[in-house]
């Protein structure tokens, strides 16, 4: 990089300016945080419903948990950027899509991936992780 560009950026190759970076963690334990806020983004841990509950109930509880964590993080579902959905059984995919479409902000849908995985406990049927922008 030429020294002229560094001058335009207000520094030099030997002494670049560093922005202060803050990371905020919500509902943290020694193992993980339920949400991490950094650089204007919110990263949610996988959200689940009540273990053993029927699929529809677990999915609705998962969405409620996401809404609560986003609100606590200064965001909401209209600011979701990416969602990763894990289903224990892909046979639940059509039911999930119907619930998802009723829940999301249709004007601002996130990018989304969906896959089937064995859950940490067989009583869980759905898990969703979210990345969102802070409002």
ABEGO torsion letter per residue (X at the ends): XBAAAAAAAGBBAABBBBBBBBBBBBGBBAABBABBBBGGBBBBBBBBBBBGBBAAAAAAAAAAAAAAAAAAAGBBAAABABBBBBBABAAAAAAAAAAAAAABBAABBBBBBBBBBBBABAABABBBBBBBBBX
